[in-house]
Amino acid sequence: MELIDVFATVVEQQSLNKASQLLNVSQPALSRKIMRLEEELGIQLFVRKGKRLELTRAGEVCYEFALEQKRLERRLHEKLQAFKTNVKPASIVIGASLTTLQSTLPDLITIYTREYPNTDIKAVTGKTHEIVPLIKEKRVDIGLVASMIEDPSIVCVPLFDDPLCLVLPEGHPFADKEELFIQDLHELPMILFSRGTWYRVLMDEMFHRCGVHPDVKMEIDSFEAITRLVSTCKTATLLPESYLRRNLIEDNELTVRFIPELEQTKRTTSLLFTEEAVLEPSIRRFIDQAVRHYHTADEYTL
């Protein structure tokens, strides 16, 4: 494994000279190590152009492996540290609905583990009505759902309101239209969530209220599938704003339009937990960080 580490250092320093200084070996000795690694693997990792070294495609793959190996080594040391200190690593089990699992939970985990990297976080997915009993039964510590829950045995902390947006593929007639109204969705070919899902119920109530009847071409449960099919089928859809990240919009060449009636059609993403659960420091920290992230601390009291 030492040769892989040496190879990674050369790649990161982009110079044999700089890498040899960092590793405290002579440049000829470093060159021999790289040659030995290439011989062991049976493939060329660098193309030598004058004084410069350029990675081959095989070298790129090897470097990706080196990074993964470093990550695994760090993870191993973190796990072993618990045995050295006799302190059990903190753990949090989060129950998330499909919506929040794909749109909100990744950000919250990233924020938390940046400060507390040794915390073991597990996610359990389910529909909102399935998450609530898991919290009561203490099978999950925190719930993250796209709705407000009124239950005397559970604390519900709202994080943010999540309105619907009209999502269009590149080249759609509505993409560059100066102003759009809810009536423009009447008989518009669309891909929507399956009937019975929370978002579809929300949409159907809004359509009924506004007297709009879109031409529903497909009904699907998956955010990812809907996003891909919008581009492929050149058809419109409605998606929650929290899911529409910049890279997703750019990668799928989508246009997002806001319509007043859609902005009023929203659900509230909330944290759910019991008062007993927050006595655990790691759980309390996770909740506090989530609340601070969404600037709703004034709404949160225990």
N, C-alpha and C positions, 0 to 999 in steps of 0.2 A: 504494500500500500504506500510505502515511502516514495516510490517513483511517481505515483499518481499525484501525491502532494507536491512534489518538485515540479512536475509538469504544470499543475494548476498555478503555481507561483510564477512560472515563466509566462504563462498566458496573461495573468493579471498584471505583471510588470511590463509586458510587451517588449522585453529586452533581456537577453542573456546576461548582459553586464549588470543591469539593475537587480535581476533575480539572484545572480551569484553573490552580490554584496549583501542582499537581504538574508540569503541562506548561509552566508559565511563559508562559501566554498569557492574554489577557483573556477574561472569560466571554462577551461578545458574539462575539468572534472564534471561540471554541470552539463556540458555538451555530451559527455560520455553517458551520463545518467539518462538523458533524453533518448540517445541512440539505443541504449539498452532497453528502455521501455518500448520503443518502436520495434525492436527485434522480438521482444517477448510477445507483443500484440500482433506482430506480423503485418504491420501496416504503417504507412507514413503519416505522421501527425502534423508535421510542419512542412511548408514549402519555403526554402531559403532563397530570398531575393536580395542579393547583396548582403547588407548588414541586417536586413529586416527578416523577421520570421512571420509567416502567414499561416494560420490554421487551415488544414484541409477539412473537408466535411467530416472525415473520420475523427479529426482532432476536435472538432466542435462537439461531436457525440461524446468523446472521451472527457471533455471538459464538463459537459452536463453531468456525466457520471461522477466526476470529482466533486462537483458542487453538492450533489445528492449525498455523496459519502460524508462530506463535511457536516451536512445537516443531520444525518443519522448519528454521527459521532457526538454532536452537541446534544441531541435528544437522549443518547445513551448516558452521557455525563449528568444530564439533568435528572434522569431517572435514578441513577446510582447515588446522587447526592442525598436523596431522601433517606437511603439506608445509612449513609455516613452520619447524618445529623439526627437520625431517629425521629424525624418529623415527616408525617404523612403529607404528600402533596395535596394542595387544596383541589377540590373537584366541584363542578357545577353541572347539573343535568338540566337542559333547557328543552321545554316542549314548544315546538313552533308549528304554526299552521303553514300550509304550502306557500301561501303568499309571502309571509314574513321570512320563511326559510330561504327563499330565493332573492328577496329584495332587501331585507333589513338586518337579519341575523349576521351575515358575513361581516358587515361593517362593525357591529357591536363586538363581535369576537375579536376582530383585528385590533380595535381600540383597547380592549381589555388585556389581551395577551401581549400587547406592546409593553405594558407596564408590569404585568404579572405573567411572564412567559411559562412558568412552571405549573400553571393551573391546568388541570385535566378537564376539558370541557366536552361534554357529550350532548348531542342533539337528538331529540325524539320528534318525529313528525306525525301530524294527525290533523283532523278537522277541529275547529274551535270547540265544538261540543264534546270532543274526545279529550282535549287538553285539560279542560276544567276539572274533571274527576281525577285526572292524573296528579294534579296539584293537591287536591284534597287528600288523596291517598298517599301523598309524599313520595310518589314515584318519579316526579320531576320537581326541581327546586323553583324554577321560574317558568312562566308561560309567556310567549310572545305571539299575540294574535291580532288580526286586523278587525277588531271590534271592541266595543265597551261591554264589560260584563258586570251585571249587578247581582252580587251574591254576598250575603253577610259574612261568610266564612273566608272570603278572598279579598285581598286588596287589589284594586285595579287602578293603575297609573297611566293616564293617556300620554303618549309620546308625541304624536303628530297626526294631523288630518291628511288623508291620502285621496285626492280627487282623481276622477277618471280623465283621460286624455284621448283625443282622436289621433290614431297612428296611421300614417299613410305611406305607401311605397313610393320610391323615386319615380317621378313622371306621372303620378296620379293627377287627374284634373283639378282636384281640390288642393293640391300641395302648394300652389302659388296663388290661390284665390285670396284676394285682399281681406275679405271678411267672411266668416262662416257662421251659420246659424243652426240651431238644433234641427230645424225643418229640413236642412240639407241632407240629413241622414235618412230621410224618408225614402224607402225603396233603394237605398244605397247598398250595393253588394258588400257584405261584411263577414268576417270570421269572429265568432263570439265564444265566450265560455259556455260549457255545457249547462243545460237547464238544471236547476236545483242547487247549483253552486251559489255561494253568497254573492259573488260579483254579478252573476247572471240575474239573480233576483233583484239586485240593486238597479241593473240596467233595464230590466223589463218594467220595473216600477216607474223609472224615469221615462221610458218610451211611452208607456200608457198615459202618464201625466201630461206629456207633451203632444200626444196624438201622432207619434212617429212609428212607422213600421218598416224597419230595414229589411233588406233582402238577405236573410241569413244563409250563407252558402255552406258553412261548416260550423260545428260545435265541438270544442276541444277543451280538455282540462289543463293542458300544459302551457305555461307561459312561453317556454322556449319554442315549442311546436308552433304556437300561434305566431310568434315573431318571425320564424323562418318562412312560414306559409304566406304571410303578408307580402314578403318580398317576392316569393316564387309565384304566387297567384295574382299579384298586383291588386290586392283586395284590402279594404280598410278594416280596422279593428278598434276596440276600446281597451286600454290598459291602465292600471294605476300608475300615477306619476312616479312613485317610489321605485318602480321596477325599471324605469326608462333611464338607464345610465348612459352617459355620453358615448362610451365605447360601443355599447350595444346599438345605439342609434346609428353611429358612424359605420360600424362593421356591416350592418344590414341595410345601409342606405335608406334610412327611414326619415320621415318628417313628422314632427309632433305639433298638433294644433290644439289650441285651447278654445273652448266654447263655454260661455257663461253657465248654461244649464249643466254641463258636464262638471265644471268646477264646483258646483253646488252638490253634485252627486258624489259623495265621498264616504269613506269609512275611517275610523280612528284606530291607528295602531297603538296597542297598549301592552304594558307589562302586567302580569298576574302573579301573585305570590301570597303566601300566608304570613301573618305577623310572626309566627314562630320561625319561619325560614330565614328572615332577615337577621336573626340572632347569630347566624353563621357569618363571620366576617367577609369571606370571599363572595357570598351571595349579596350581601349588603353593598360591597364595593362595585359589583357588576351593575346593580340597580342604580346606584348613585352615578356611575359613569354614563350609563345610558340616558339618564335624566338630564345630566349636564350637557351631553352631546346634542340633545334636541331642545335645549334651552327651555325646559319646563319645570325647573326646580321650584318655582313658586307654586306649582300645582301639587307638589309631592310632600306630604306630611304623614308621619306615622304616629 
